[in-house]
Amino acid sequence: MRRVYNFSAGPSMLPEGVLKRAQEELRDYRGTGISVMEMSHRSPEFIATAERAEAALRELLAIPDNYHVLFLQGGASSQFAMAAMNLLGGSGKADYVKSGHFAARAIEEAEKYGRISVVASSEGQNFSEIPEIPKANMDPDADYLHFTMNNTIYGTRFTRIPQTGFVPLVSDVSSCILSEPMDVGRFGLLYAGAQKNVAPAGLTLVVIREDLVGGALPITPTMFDYATHVGKKSMYNTPPCYNIYIAGLVFEWILEMGGLEEMAERNRKKAEMLYGCIDASRLYRGTAKAADRSIMNVTFVLRREELTGEFVERAAMEGLLTLKGHRSVGGLRASIYNAVPLEGVKALVDFMEKFEKERG
Ligand SMILES: *Cc1c(COP(=O)(O)O)cnc(C)c1O
């Protein structure tokens, strides 16, 4: 069997140890004689599995008791609508930061349900940086302010959490959740598609402060109302059981290695190594503003653009997969999520140096 290093932006690598464990338990889950895939979501075994996963996530992120954790479906993209439908029941107004592709989609979706104000945008800079939010643009009467913590396609991230006073903060943390510690208590709502840092595609994580549940717009479909899922502990309908099980294994994997401080340390090391290679090179050029660089998605281009295809092909031949940039921006992108080991980044850097020597 051959395993390669996969730098895909999502779905992306899972920890080797988690895959092995899942393989061992695939056909006979801990003495039950069946697979988690075949198990009733109402069975005591599965309920215990889901509870363990939630407890591990709470421990990792130190989630305060007045927050609910939900395991949903529909991806982060469904949350663009769900967040708006659930939170726009006050003034009907919300502030949004437009820092990338998914931020723009979130805005488009929210505009269907309320009066949305774009308080800051880096579209003019082709989203290569995180925009400053002028205080004067923020509406103290807004139901919430929404921002995308890590911009997966452009390789930028917020290094400071916006100050909004009493206005709840909502953040799409799809591509940075569990990459480093975060202060959950500063947020009203966090959501993430699982397929970047947590589990296979099909699971969506939601962390919501309890006072924000229960005020959904009357048009909100039952399945889109957070109150539905809070009331039924994410079991109103069949949840994505197998993904919740894998997410639980991933959470335990992080806890075993020492939690999010350790995870952050590893991620910083990986990112420094890769950006260091890019900055020292005359062939590669980073595309994100240095101060706003993501430690999860590293975006760069070749100064000899015509070599991009060859770079991607030769990297793949060496077991370094999915380095092409998003189709909307081109260039190259290495996503170095939690499960990408340091050795994977080393192998990529070695390849990049070799490629530069030969073709730069
Ligand atoms: C991948 C991604 C999305 C889209 O997630 P889906 O689960 O595919 O809907 C949204 N926001 C961010 C920041 C992402 O990285």
The ligand as an ORCA input file, in Angstrom:
! r2SCAN-3c Opt
* xyz 0 1
  C     -14.772     24.896      2.109
  C     -15.333     26.128      2.694
  C     -16.698     26.444      2.610
  C     -17.674     25.564      1.865
  O     -17.927     24.477      2.635
  P     -18.989     23.355      2.203
  O     -18.935     22.447      3.383
  O     -18.478     22.746      0.940
  O     -20.291     24.004      2.027
  C     -17.140     27.590      3.217
  N     -16.304     28.397      3.882
  C     -14.989     28.147      3.975
  C     -14.106     29.087      4.735
  C     -14.462     27.001      3.391
  O     -13.156     26.745      3.478
*
